[in-house]
Amino acid sequence: MSDYLNKTVTLTSELFKMKTNRVISVFFAACLFLSEPSARGQQASLDTLLNHIRDLSSSVYGGRMSGTEGYMSAADYAIEALERYGVKPYNGEWAQYFETESNIIENCTFNTYVNAADNRDVYVLGRDFCCVGMSGRGYADAPVVFCGYGIDNGSFNEYADVDARGKVVMVLSGVPDFLPRSVTSKYEQIRDKARTAKRHGACAMVVINMSSNCSPYEVQGTVYNGELPHEATFPVIQPTRDCGDRLLAGELLTLEEAVQGINNEHKPMSFHLRKKFEIEVNAKYHPSALTANVVGIYPGVDPKMVNEYVVVGASLDHVGMQGTTCLFPGADDNASGVAALLEVARMLSMSEDQPSRSIVFVLFAGGEQMWLGSRIFVSNFTPLKRIEAFVDVSKIGSGDSIAVLGNKRFPHLWSVARRVDTLYCGNDMVVGMKTQPKWNAVAFSHVGIPSINITGYKGNRHPHVPSDIVENIDRRFVVKATQLLFETVLDLSFGDYQGRSNDSKRVRFEK
């Protein structure tokens, strides 16, 4: 215990002996805790965090898509940092290998015209449009039909009054909210829409990005587009909403008129365009590309608890790069979380207070493929029942405060984060919400492991976009969230938190 904490505790004790001004004394003690460095003596370094985020979000790693050389190079970067901070490979191996589908977009062009002799309107990859993650390769130069949300279901058939054979089909992303879930669930993913278009004879598809969490002027990358099979020779591109406005300018309906007509009248608004589209996608699809989680361990110092584990994790992967003009840097999503994890390792190596339980550090691949890496880890980590808690960190570089998700399922674990936030971290946690664990924490929660997520509250509303760069990271909250992560993980390691006897008794362990 530091001299500062000794002095603070002594002062607080004396104040509480007074019979008057009791409220003032409590307030004074709290102020001392919050205005000075952490009682554990370690502070998250903004410079170190930003350096990690800057490096990982650079073009050197090509957007860190699982199954690519860029991702594996980013994994090497993380391993080198963990080694510097005294973390060892788990069971002698850093990499937990597995296979995933991967699609590398080498190039894509998109032009429109009315008459072959006219000049063509040329659209720019990365500015006006991008490919969907699992686009097929191929070339199309054909007339176009607009088919609303791309639904073909009984009385709501958006292909009924148009001929899609040999044409490019243009659709909207998402599904309408006036149709029952039993209908829309079959058309939520882009692969679902693509299979329907291809079944109607289309040669390519254009999906206008209508997502409310993305600017209408910025492209949005994806990896997961729905379940297999892969349509290897069916090109699919996704223009911005602003580009969609331009594509439908001068046509039978504008984009706004078409969307409003469908949603207000609850009927298809399909039509043929005057324009023709020319699309060419060069893509290399790998159904079983090799990728890997990075797994390291920082051994606990208590012989009685060294074989109990607190796992801290973050997704290392992002959505990659398309061609030479469309990089998705992923600074907030999720280089910020990776940086926080690496910084916790550094802080542990410098701390006088060492963990009693062992800390397992996991950087997950496949986060953009429905959190595949966390499911792989949970399925293959042998001493699963010895994991006392899992803490996930994601997108902490944006927002107006810090959210810790999972208190509805695991209130005791959440209360640990709340307590250390009050004592050491400035009391920035959002309270009053009841939330379930999300993202990587779902796989752990599913088998009864107490799990929480630390993330930015009202944060990154424009995920998977080119503007997710280090310059847009919120300096204050990335430090505060990292400090909260460190204090929480260290506190969990001391043994006072008994996850199995508190939180996890509320659910059946399924492993």
PyMOL commands that set and color helices and strands:
alter all, ss='L'
color gray80, all
select helices_A, chain A and resi 3-17+22-35+46-56+59-61+69-84+90-92+181-184+190-199+241-247+255-265+331-350+372-380+384-386+411-424+441-446+470-472+475-493+504-506
alter helices_A, ss='H'
color red, helices_A
select strands_A, chain A and resi 88-89+95-113+121-123+129-131+138-146+152-153+156-157+168-172+204-208+236-239+271-298+309-315+321-322+326-327+358-364+387-394+401-405+451-457
alter strands_A, ss='S'
color yellow, strands_A
deselect
rebuild
show_as cartoon
